[in-house]
């Protein structure tokens, strides 16, 4: 009986594996090859249930341009998650909001490299303001945390 229970448990884990893999949120993070905070952000995403592929490139300006990221919304790195572009060190609560609400925008940005944001060292000095990436001339606030 013990062998049967072990076999059933093993079968259950084997069957659950593909289901769990399908539920992981896929992310591709484009970064400068020398940047370490981008690796810390990828680690942060992994710790929060994302499966992250990191692509080191010297063509970040081109990638940002291809995704419609204006200069005032640029962050350290560019991540693509489920057809949305995520610019910079955006907290996972905002990412989950984006993926749940599914607004008709290109993505979200936390411009610059704010201290204390996910993947960055230092203390958070003020609330983080995330902006919509939409192609409009004026940036709209998406979330503040």
CNS distance restraints for C-alpha pairs under 8 A (distance, minus, plus):
assign (resid   1 and name CA) (resid   5 and name CA) 6.30 0.50 0.50
assign (resid   2 and name CA) (resid   6 and name CA) 6.23 0.50 0.50
assign (resid   3 and name CA) (resid   7 and name CA) 6.08 0.50 0.50
assign (resid   4 and name CA) (resid   8 and name CA) 6.08 0.50 0.50
assign (resid   5 and name CA) (resid   9 and name CA) 6.08 0.50 0.50
assign (resid   6 and name CA) (resid  10 and name CA) 6.09 0.50 0.50
assign (resid   7 and name CA) (resid  11 and name CA) 6.10 0.50 0.50
assign (resid   8 and name CA) (resid  12 and name CA) 6.13 0.50 0.50
assign (resid   9 and name CA) (resid  13 and name CA) 6.33 0.50 0.50
assign (resid  10 and name CA) (resid  14 and name CA) 6.23 0.50 0.50
assign (resid  11 and name CA) (resid  15 and name CA) 6.17 0.50 0.50
assign (resid  12 and name CA) (resid  16 and name CA) 6.03 0.50 0.50
assign (resid  13 and name CA) (resid  17 and name CA) 6.09 0.50 0.50
assign (resid  14 and name CA) (resid  18 and name CA) 7.62 0.50 0.50
assign (resid  15 and name CA) (resid  19 and name CA) 7.19 0.50 0.50
assign (resid  16 and name CA) (resid  20 and name CA) 6.04 0.50 0.50
assign (resid  17 and name CA) (resid  21 and name CA) 6.12 0.50 0.50
assign (resid  18 and name CA) (resid  22 and name CA) 6.17 0.50 0.50
assign (resid  19 and name CA) (resid  23 and name CA) 6.52 0.50 0.50
assign (resid  20 and name CA) (resid  24 and name CA) 6.59 0.50 0.50
assign (resid  24 and name CA) (resid  49 and name CA) 6.20 0.50 0.50
assign (resid  24 and name CA) (resid  50 and name CA) 5.73 0.50 0.50
assign (resid  24 and name CA) (resid  51 and name CA) 6.13 0.50 0.50
assign (resid  25 and name CA) (resid  49 and name CA) 6.72 0.50 0.50
assign (resid  25 and name CA) (resid  50 and name CA) 4.70 0.50 0.50
assign (resid  25 and name CA) (resid  51 and name CA) 5.90 0.50 0.50
assign (resid  25 and name CA) (resid  81 and name CA) 7.43 0.50 0.50
assign (resid  25 and name CA) (resid  82 and name CA) 7.70 0.50 0.50
assign (resid  26 and name CA) (resid  50 and name CA) 5.87 0.50 0.50
assign (resid  26 and name CA) (resid  51 and name CA) 4.94 0.50 0.50
assign (resid  26 and name CA) (resid  52 and name CA) 6.16 0.50 0.50
assign (resid  26 and name CA) (resid  81 and name CA) 6.06 0.50 0.50
assign (resid  26 and name CA) (resid  82 and name CA) 6.90 0.50 0.50
assign (resid  27 and name CA) (resid  50 and name CA) 6.62 0.50 0.50
assign (resid  27 and name CA) (resid  51 and name CA) 6.02 0.50 0.50
assign (resid  27 and name CA) (resid  52 and name CA) 4.74 0.50 0.50
assign (resid  27 and name CA) (resid  53 and name CA) 6.22 0.50 0.50
assign (resid  27 and name CA) (resid  79 and name CA) 6.52 0.50 0.50
assign (resid  27 and name CA) (resid  80 and name CA) 5.62 0.50 0.50
assign (resid  27 and name CA) (resid  81 and name CA) 4.65 0.50 0.50
assign (resid  27 and name CA) (resid  82 and name CA) 7.38 0.50 0.50
assign (resid  28 and name CA) (resid  52 and name CA) 5.71 0.50 0.50
assign (resid  28 and name CA) (resid  53 and name CA) 4.75 0.50 0.50
assign (resid  28 and name CA) (resid  54 and name CA) 5.90 0.50 0.50
assign (resid  28 and name CA) (resid  55 and name CA) 7.13 0.50 0.50
assign (resid  28 and name CA) (resid  79 and name CA) 5.39 0.50 0.50
assign (resid  28 and name CA) (resid  80 and name CA) 5.22 0.50 0.50
assign (resid  28 and name CA) (resid  81 and name CA) 6.72 0.50 0.50
assign (resid  29 and name CA) (resid  42 and name CA) 7.29 0.50 0.50
assign (resid  29 and name CA) (resid  52 and name CA) 6.92 0.50 0.50
assign (resid  29 and name CA) (resid  53 and name CA) 6.16 0.50 0.50
assign (resid  29 and name CA) (resid  54 and name CA) 4.82 0.50 0.50
assign (resid  29 and name CA) (resid  55 and name CA) 5.99 0.50 0.50
assign (resid  29 and name CA) (resid  77 and name CA) 7.01 0.50 0.50
assign (resid  29 and name CA) (resid  78 and name CA) 5.81 0.50 0.50
assign (resid  29 and name CA) (resid  79 and name CA) 4.14 0.50 0.50
assign (resid  29 and name CA) (resid  80 and name CA) 6.51 0.50 0.50
assign (resid  30 and name CA) (resid  54 and name CA) 6.12 0.50 0.50
assign (resid  30 and name CA) (resid  55 and name CA) 4.83 0.50 0.50
assign (resid  30 and name CA) (resid  56 and name CA) 5.96 0.50 0.50
assign (resid  30 and name CA) (resid  57 and name CA) 6.68 0.50 0.50
assign (resid  30 and name CA) (resid  60 and name CA) 7.06 0.50 0.50
assign (resid  30 and name CA) (resid  77 and name CA) 5.86 0.50 0.50
assign (resid  30 and name CA) (resid  78 and name CA) 5.21 0.50 0.50
assign (resid  30 and name CA) (resid  79 and name CA) 5.99 0.50 0.50
assign (resid  31 and name CA) (resid  35 and name CA) 6.96 0.50 0.50
assign (resid  31 and name CA) (resid  38 and name CA) 6.43 0.50 0.50
assign (resid  31 and name CA) (resid  54 and name CA) 7.36 0.50 0.50
assign (resid  31 and name CA) (resid  55 and name CA) 6.28 0.50 0.50
assign (resid  31 and name CA) (resid  56 and name CA) 5.04 0.50 0.50
assign (resid  31 and name CA) (resid  57 and name CA) 5.97 0.50 0.50
assign (resid  31 and name CA) (resid  58 and name CA) 7.93 0.50 0.50
assign (resid  31 and name CA) (resid  60 and name CA) 6.82 0.50 0.50
assign (resid  31 and name CA) (resid  76 and name CA) 7.50 0.50 0.50
assign (resid  31 and name CA) (resid  77 and name CA) 5.01 0.50 0.50
assign (resid  31 and name CA) (resid  78 and name CA) 6.82 0.50 0.50
assign (resid  32 and name CA) (resid  56 and name CA) 5.55 0.50 0.50
assign (resid  32 and name CA) (resid  57 and name CA) 5.44 0.50 0.50
assign (resid  32 and name CA) (resid  58 and name CA) 5.88 0.50 0.50
assign (resid  32 and name CA) (resid  60 and name CA) 7.01 0.50 0.50
assign (resid  32 and name CA) (resid  77 and name CA) 7.44 0.50 0.50
assign (resid  33 and name CA) (resid  56 and name CA) 4.72 0.50 0.50
assign (resid  33 and name CA) (resid  57 and name CA) 6.05 0.50 0.50
assign (resid  33 and name CA) (resid  58 and name CA) 7.18 0.50 0.50
assign (resid  35 and name CA) (resid  39 and name CA) 7.29 0.50 0.50
assign (resid  36 and name CA) (resid  40 and name CA) 6.52 0.50 0.50
assign (resid  37 and name CA) (resid  41 and name CA) 6.22 0.50 0.50
assign (resid  37 and name CA) (resid 119 and name CA) 5.34 0.50 0.50
assign (resid  37 and name CA) (resid 120 and name CA) 5.89 0.50 0.50
assign (resid  38 and name CA) (resid  42 and name CA) 6.24 0.50 0.50
assign (resid  38 and name CA) (resid  76 and name CA) 7.33 0.50 0.50
assign (resid  38 and name CA) (resid  77 and name CA) 6.57 0.50 0.50
assign (resid  38 and name CA) (resid 119 and name CA) 6.75 0.50 0.50
assign (resid  39 and name CA) (resid  43 and name CA) 6.19 0.50 0.50
assign (resid  39 and name CA) (resid  54 and name CA) 7.99 0.50 0.50
assign (resid  39 and name CA) (resid 119 and name CA) 7.59 0.50 0.50
assign (resid  40 and name CA) (resid  44 and name CA) 6.17 0.50 0.50
assign (resid  40 and name CA) (resid 118 and name CA) 7.71 0.50 0.50
assign (resid  40 and name CA) (resid 119 and name CA) 4.49 0.50 0.50
assign (resid  40 and name CA) (resid 120 and name CA) 7.48 0.50 0.50
assign (resid  41 and name CA) (resid  45 and name CA) 6.24 0.50 0.50
assign (resid  41 and name CA) (resid  89 and name CA) 6.69 0.50 0.50
assign (resid  41 and name CA) (resid 118 and name CA) 5.91 0.50 0.50
assign (resid  41 and name CA) (resid 119 and name CA) 4.23 0.50 0.50
assign (resid  41 and name CA) (resid 120 and name CA) 7.75 0.50 0.50
assign (resid  42 and name CA) (resid  46 and name CA) 6.23 0.50 0.50
assign (resid  42 and name CA) (resid  52 and name CA) 6.36 0.50 0.50
assign (resid  42 and name CA) (resid  54 and name CA) 7.45 0.50 0.50
assign (resid  42 and name CA) (resid 119 and name CA) 7.87 0.50 0.50
assign (resid  43 and name CA) (resid  47 and name CA) 6.18 0.50 0.50
assign (resid  43 and name CA) (resid 119 and name CA) 7.94 0.50 0.50
assign (resid  44 and name CA) (resid  48 and name CA) 6.41 0.50 0.50
assign (resid  44 and name CA) (resid 118 and name CA) 6.67 0.50 0.50
assign (resid  44 and name CA) (resid 119 and name CA) 6.67 0.50 0.50
assign (resid  45 and name CA) (resid  49 and name CA) 6.56 0.50 0.50
assign (resid  45 and name CA) (resid  50 and name CA) 5.33 0.50 0.50
assign (resid  45 and name CA) (resid  51 and name CA) 7.61 0.50 0.50
assign (resid  45 and name CA) (resid  52 and name CA) 7.21 0.50 0.50
assign (resid  45 and name CA) (resid  92 and name CA) 7.25 0.50 0.50
assign (resid  46 and name CA) (resid  50 and name CA) 4.73 0.50 0.50
assign (resid  46 and name CA) (resid  51 and name CA) 5.86 0.50 0.50
assign (resid  46 and name CA) (resid  52 and name CA) 6.49 0.50 0.50
assign (resid  48 and name CA) (resid  92 and name CA) 7.27 0.50 0.50
assign (resid  59 and name CA) (resid  63 and name CA) 6.41 0.50 0.50
assign (resid  60 and name CA) (resid  64 and name CA) 6.06 0.50 0.50
assign (resid  60 and name CA) (resid  77 and name CA) 7.56 0.50 0.50
assign (resid  60 and name CA) (resid  78 and name CA) 7.75 0.50 0.50
assign (resid  61 and name CA) (resid  65 and name CA) 6.15 0.50 0.50
assign (resid  62 and name CA) (resid  66 and name CA) 6.10 0.50 0.50
assign (resid  63 and name CA) (resid  67 and name CA) 6.36 0.50 0.50
assign (resid  63 and name CA) (resid  78 and name CA) 7.66 0.50 0.50
assign (resid  64 and name CA) (resid  68 and name CA) 6.32 0.50 0.50
assign (resid  64 and name CA) (resid  69 and name CA) 5.22 0.50 0.50
assign (resid  64 and name CA) (resid  70 and name CA) 7.81 0.50 0.50
assign (resid  64 and name CA) (resid  74 and name CA) 7.72 0.50 0.50
assign (resid  64 and name CA) (resid  78 and name CA) 6.92 0.50 0.50
assign (resid  65 and name CA) (resid  69 and name CA) 5.78 0.50 0.50
assign (resid  65 and name CA) (resid  70 and name CA) 7.42 0.50 0.50
assign (resid  67 and name CA) (resid  85 and name CA) 6.86 0.50 0.50
assign (resid  67 and name CA) (resid 106 and name CA) 7.68 0.50 0.50
assign (resid  68 and name CA) (resid 106 and name CA) 7.85 0.50 0.50
assign (resid  68 and name CA) (resid 133 and name CA) 7.33 0.50 0.50
assign (resid  68 and name CA) (resid 134 and name CA) 7.82 0.50 0.50
assign (resid  68 and name CA) (resid 135 and name CA) 6.48 0.50 0.50
assign (resid  69 and name CA) (resid  73 and name CA) 6.20 0.50 0.50
assign (resid  69 and name CA) (resid  74 and name CA) 6.41 0.50 0.50
assign (resid  69 and name CA) (resid  87 and name CA) 7.94 0.50 0.50
assign (resid  69 and name CA) (resid 133 and name CA) 6.65 0.50 0.50
assign (resid  70 and name CA) (resid  74 and name CA) 6.50 0.50 0.50
assign (resid  72 and name CA) (resid 111 and name CA) 7.05 0.50 0.50
assign (resid  73 and name CA) (resid  87 and name CA) 7.54 0.50 0.50
assign (resid  73 and name CA) (resid 109 and name CA) 6.03 0.50 0.50
assign (resid  73 and name CA) (resid 110 and name CA) 7.07 0.50 0.50
assign (resid  73 and name CA) (resid 111 and name CA) 4.86 0.50 0.50
assign (resid  73 and name CA) (resid 112 and name CA) 7.65 0.50 0.50
assign (resid  73 and name CA) (resid 131 and name CA) 7.57 0.50 0.50
assign (resid  73 and name CA) (resid 133 and name CA) 7.87 0.50 0.50
assign (resid  74 and name CA) (resid  87 and name CA) 6.50 0.50 0.50
assign (resid  74 and name CA) (resid  88 and name CA) 7.14 0.50 0.50
assign (resid  74 and name CA) (resid 109 and name CA) 7.29 0.50 0.50
assign (resid  74 and name CA) (resid 110 and name CA) 7.83 0.50 0.50
assign (resid  74 and name CA) (resid 111 and name CA) 5.18 0.50 0.50
assign (resid  74 and name CA) (resid 112 and name CA) 6.29 0.50 0.50
assign (resid  75 and name CA) (resid  87 and name CA) 5.49 0.50 0.50
assign (resid  75 and name CA) (resid  88 and name CA) 4.13 0.50 0.50
assign (resid  75 and name CA) (resid  89 and name CA) 7.33 0.50 0.50
assign (resid  75 and name CA) (resid 109 and name CA) 7.20 0.50 0.50
assign (resid  75 and name CA) (resid 110 and name CA) 6.49 0.50 0.50
assign (resid  75 and name CA) (resid 111 and name CA) 4.61 0.50 0.50
assign (resid  75 and name CA) (resid 112 and name CA) 4.46 0.50 0.50
assign (resid  75 and name CA) (resid 113 and name CA) 6.29 0.50 0.50
assign (resid  76 and name CA) (resid  87 and name CA) 7.42 0.50 0.50
assign (resid  76 and name CA) (resid  88 and name CA) 5.14 0.50 0.50
assign (resid  76 and name CA) (resid  89 and name CA) 7.51 0.50 0.50
assign (resid  76 and name CA) (resid 111 and name CA) 8.00 0.50 0.50
assign (resid  76 and name CA) (resid 112 and name CA) 6.41 0.50 0.50
assign (resid  76 and name CA) (resid 113 and name CA) 6.31 0.50 0.50
assign (resid  77 and name CA) (resid  87 and name CA) 6.15 0.50 0.50
assign (resid  77 and name CA) (resid  88 and name CA) 5.25 0.50 0.50
assign (resid  77 and name CA) (resid  89 and name CA) 7.90 0.50 0.50
assign (resid  78 and name CA) (resid  85 and name CA) 6.91 0.50 0.50
assign (resid  78 and name CA) (resid  86 and name CA) 5.92 0.50 0.50
assign (resid  78 and name CA) (resid  87 and name CA) 4.74 0.50 0.50
assign (resid  78 and name CA) (resid  88 and name CA) 6.24 0.50 0.50
assign (resid  79 and name CA) (resid  85 and name CA) 5.75 0.50 0.50
assign (resid  79 and name CA) (resid  86 and name CA) 4.95 0.50 0.50
assign (resid  79 and name CA) (resid  87 and name CA) 6.26 0.50 0.50
assign (resid  79 and name CA) (resid  88 and name CA) 7.84 0.50 0.50
assign (resid  80 and name CA) (resid  84 and name CA) 5.62 0.50 0.50
assign (resid  80 and name CA) (resid  85 and name CA) 4.57 0.50 0.50
assign (resid  80 and name CA) (resid  86 and name CA) 6.01 0.50 0.50
assign (resid  81 and name CA) (resid  85 and name CA) 6.37 0.50 0.50
assign (resid  81 and name CA) (resid  86 and name CA) 7.22 0.50 0.50
assign (resid  82 and name CA) (resid  99 and name CA) 7.80 0.50 0.50
assign (resid  83 and name CA) (resid 106 and name CA) 7.93 0.50 0.50
assign (resid  84 and name CA) (resid 105 and name CA) 7.93 0.50 0.50
assign (resid  84 and name CA) (resid 106 and name CA) 5.58 0.50 0.50
assign (resid  84 and name CA) (resid 107 and name CA) 4.78 0.50 0.50
assign (resid  84 and name CA) (resid 108 and name CA) 7.86 0.50 0.50
assign (resid  85 and name CA) (resid 106 and name CA) 6.15 0.50 0.50
assign (resid  85 and name CA) (resid 107 and name CA) 4.56 0.50 0.50
assign (resid  85 and name CA) (resid 108 and name CA) 6.55 0.50 0.50
assign (resid  85 and name CA) (resid 133 and name CA) 7.99 0.50 0.50
assign (resid  86 and name CA) (resid  90 and name CA) 7.12 0.50 0.50
assign (resid  86 and name CA) (resid 107 and name CA) 5.63 0.50 0.50
assign (resid  86 and name CA) (resid 108 and name CA) 5.14 0.50 0.50
assign (resid  86 and name CA) (resid 109 and name CA) 5.77 0.50 0.50
assign (resid  87 and name CA) (resid 107 and name CA) 7.89 0.50 0.50
assign (resid  87 and name CA) (resid 108 and name CA) 6.28 0.50 0.50
assign (resid  87 and name CA) (resid 109 and name CA) 4.41 0.50 0.50
assign (resid  87 and name CA) (resid 110 and name CA) 6.23 0.50 0.50
assign (resid  87 and name CA) (resid 111 and name CA) 7.17 0.50 0.50
assign (resid  88 and name CA) (resid 109 and name CA) 6.06 0.50 0.50
assign (resid  88 and name CA) (resid 110 and name CA) 5.34 0.50 0.50
assign (resid  88 and name CA) (resid 111 and name CA) 6.19 0.50 0.50
assign (resid  88 and name CA) (resid 112 and name CA) 6.93 0.50 0.50
assign (resid  88 and name CA) (resid 113 and name CA) 7.03 0.50 0.50
assign (resid  89 and name CA) (resid 110 and name CA) 6.07 0.50 0.50
assign (resid  89 and name CA) (resid 113 and name CA) 6.96 0.50 0.50
assign (resid  89 and name CA) (resid 114 and name CA) 7.94 0.50 0.50
assign (resid  89 and name CA) (resid 117 and name CA) 6.00 0.50 0.50
assign (resid  89 and name CA) (resid 118 and name CA) 5.60 0.50 0.50
assign (resid  89 and name CA) (resid 119 and name CA) 6.75 0.50 0.50
assign (resid  89 and name CA) (resid 120 and name CA) 7.79 0.50 0.50
assign (resid  90 and name CA) (resid  94 and name CA) 6.79 0.50 0.50
assign (resid  90 and name CA) (resid  95 and name CA) 7.08 0.50 0.50
assign (resid  90 and name CA) (resid 108 and name CA) 7.90 0.50 0.50
assign (resid  90 and name CA) (resid 109 and name CA) 6.68 0.50 0.50
assign (resid  90 and name CA) (resid 110 and name CA) 5.52 0.50 0.50
assign (resid  90 and name CA) (resid 117 and name CA) 7.41 0.50 0.50
assign (resid  90 and name CA) (resid 118 and name CA) 7.00 0.50 0.50
assign (resid  90 and name CA) (resid 130 and name CA) 7.22 0.50 0.50
assign (resid  91 and name CA) (resid  95 and name CA) 6.60 0.50 0.50
assign (resid  91 and name CA) (resid 117 and name CA) 7.15 0.50 0.50
assign (resid  91 and name CA) (resid 118 and name CA) 6.10 0.50 0.50
assign (resid  92 and name CA) (resid  96 and name CA) 6.02 0.50 0.50
assign (resid  93 and name CA) (resid  97 and name CA) 6.21 0.50 0.50
assign (resid  94 and name CA) (resid  98 and name CA) 6.14 0.50 0.50
assign (resid  94 and name CA) (resid 143 and name CA) 6.71 0.50 0.50
assign (resid  95 and name CA) (resid  99 and name CA) 6.20 0.50 0.50
assign (resid  96 and name CA) (resid 100 and name CA) 5.96 0.50 0.50
assign (resid  97 and name CA) (resid 101 and name CA) 5.86 0.50 0.50
assign (resid  98 and name CA) (resid 102 and name CA) 5.54 0.50 0.50
assign (resid  98 and name CA) (resid 103 and name CA) 6.93 0.50 0.50
assign (resid  98 and name CA) (resid 107 and name CA) 7.94 0.50 0.50
assign (resid 105 and name CA) (resid 132 and name CA) 6.79 0.50 0.50
assign (resid 105 and name CA) (resid 133 and name CA) 6.24 0.50 0.50
assign (resid 105 and name CA) (resid 134 and name CA) 4.90 0.50 0.50
assign (resid 106 and name CA) (resid 132 and name CA) 7.54 0.50 0.50
assign (resid 106 and name CA) (resid 133 and name CA) 5.28 0.50 0.50
assign (resid 106 and name CA) (resid 134 and name CA) 5.24 0.50 0.50
assign (resid 106 and name CA) (resid 135 and name CA) 7.81 0.50 0.50
assign (resid 107 and name CA) (resid 132 and name CA) 5.95 0.50 0.50
assign (resid 107 and name CA) (resid 133 and name CA) 4.90 0.50 0.50
assign (resid 107 and name CA) (resid 134 and name CA) 7.01 0.50 0.50
assign (resid 108 and name CA) (resid 130 and name CA) 6.33 0.50 0.50
assign (resid 108 and name CA) (resid 131 and name CA) 5.46 0.50 0.50
assign (resid 108 and name CA) (resid 132 and name CA) 4.63 0.50 0.50
assign (resid 108 and name CA) (resid 133 and name CA) 5.24 0.50 0.50
assign (resid 108 and name CA) (resid 142 and name CA) 7.21 0.50 0.50
assign (resid 109 and name CA) (resid 130 and name CA) 5.30 0.50 0.50
assign (resid 109 and name CA) (resid 131 and name CA) 5.17 0.50 0.50
assign (resid 109 and name CA) (resid 132 and name CA) 6.50 0.50 0.50
assign (resid 109 and name CA) (resid 133 and name CA) 6.75 0.50 0.50
assign (resid 110 and name CA) (resid 128 and name CA) 7.21 0.50 0.50
assign (resid 110 and name CA) (resid 129 and name CA) 6.43 0.50 0.50
assign (resid 110 and name CA) (resid 130 and name CA) 4.74 0.50 0.50
assign (resid 110 and name CA) (resid 131 and name CA) 6.59 0.50 0.50
assign (resid 111 and name CA) (resid 130 and name CA) 7.63 0.50 0.50
assign (resid 113 and name CA) (resid 117 and name CA) 7.53 0.50 0.50
assign (resid 113 and name CA) (resid 120 and name CA) 7.22 0.50 0.50
assign (resid 114 and name CA) (resid 120 and name CA) 7.18 0.50 0.50
assign (resid 114 and name CA) (resid 124 and name CA) 7.57 0.50 0.50
assign (resid 114 and name CA) (resid 128 and name CA) 7.92 0.50 0.50
assign (resid 115 and name CA) (resid 120 and name CA) 5.70 0.50 0.50
assign (resid 115 and name CA) (resid 121 and name CA) 5.84 0.50 0.50
assign (resid 115 and name CA) (resid 122 and name CA) 4.98 0.50 0.50
assign (resid 115 and name CA) (resid 123 and name CA) 5.77 0.50 0.50
assign (resid 115 and name CA) (resid 124 and name CA) 5.60 0.50 0.50
assign (resid 115 and name CA) (resid 125 and name CA) 7.27 0.50 0.50
assign (resid 116 and name CA) (resid 120 and name CA) 5.39 0.50 0.50
assign (resid 116 and name CA) (resid 121 and name CA) 5.45 0.50 0.50
assign (resid 116 and name CA) (resid 122 and name CA) 4.87 0.50 0.50
assign (resid 116 and name CA) (resid 123 and name CA) 4.49 0.50 0.50
assign (resid 116 and name CA) (resid 124 and name CA) 4.21 0.50 0.50
assign (resid 116 and name CA) (resid 125 and name CA) 7.59 0.50 0.50
assign (resid 117 and name CA) (resid 121 and name CA) 7.56 0.50 0.50
assign (resid 117 and name CA) (resid 124 and name CA) 6.67 0.50 0.50
assign (resid 117 and name CA) (resid 128 and name CA) 7.80 0.50 0.50
assign (resid 127 and name CA) (resid 144 and name CA) 6.32 0.50 0.50
assign (resid 127 and name CA) (resid 145 and name CA) 5.21 0.50 0.50
assign (resid 128 and name CA) (resid 144 and name CA) 5.53 0.50 0.50
assign (resid 128 and name CA) (resid 145 and name CA) 5.26 0.50 0.50
assign (resid 129 and name CA) (resid 141 and name CA) 6.88 0.50 0.50
assign (resid 129 and name CA) (resid 142 and name CA) 7.69 0.50 0.50
assign (resid 129 and name CA) (resid 143 and name CA) 6.03 0.50 0.50
assign (resid 129 and name CA) (resid 144 and name CA) 4.50 0.50 0.50
assign (resid 129 and name CA) (resid 145 and name CA) 6.72 0.50 0.50
assign (resid 130 and name CA) (resid 141 and name CA) 5.99 0.50 0.50
assign (resid 130 and name CA) (resid 142 and name CA) 5.53 0.50 0.50
assign (resid 130 and name CA) (resid 143 and name CA) 5.16 0.50 0.50
assign (resid 130 and name CA) (resid 144 and name CA) 6.10 0.50 0.50
assign (resid 131 and name CA) (resid 139 and name CA) 6.24 0.50 0.50
assign (resid 131 and name CA) (resid 140 and name CA) 5.58 0.50 0.50
assign (resid 131 and name CA) (resid 141 and name CA) 4.40 0.50 0.50
assign (resid 131 and name CA) (resid 142 and name CA) 4.93 0.50 0.50
assign (resid 131 and name CA) (resid 143 and name CA) 6.97 0.50 0.50
assign (resid 132 and name CA) (resid 139 and name CA) 6.35 0.50 0.50
assign (resid 132 and name CA) (resid 140 and name CA) 5.57 0.50 0.50
assign (resid 132 and name CA) (resid 141 and name CA) 6.09 0.50 0.50
assign (resid 132 and name CA) (resid 142 and name CA) 5.38 0.50 0.50
assign (resid 133 and name CA) (resid 139 and name CA) 7.27 0.50 0.50
assign (resid 134 and name CA) (resid 139 and name CA) 7.87 0.50 0.50
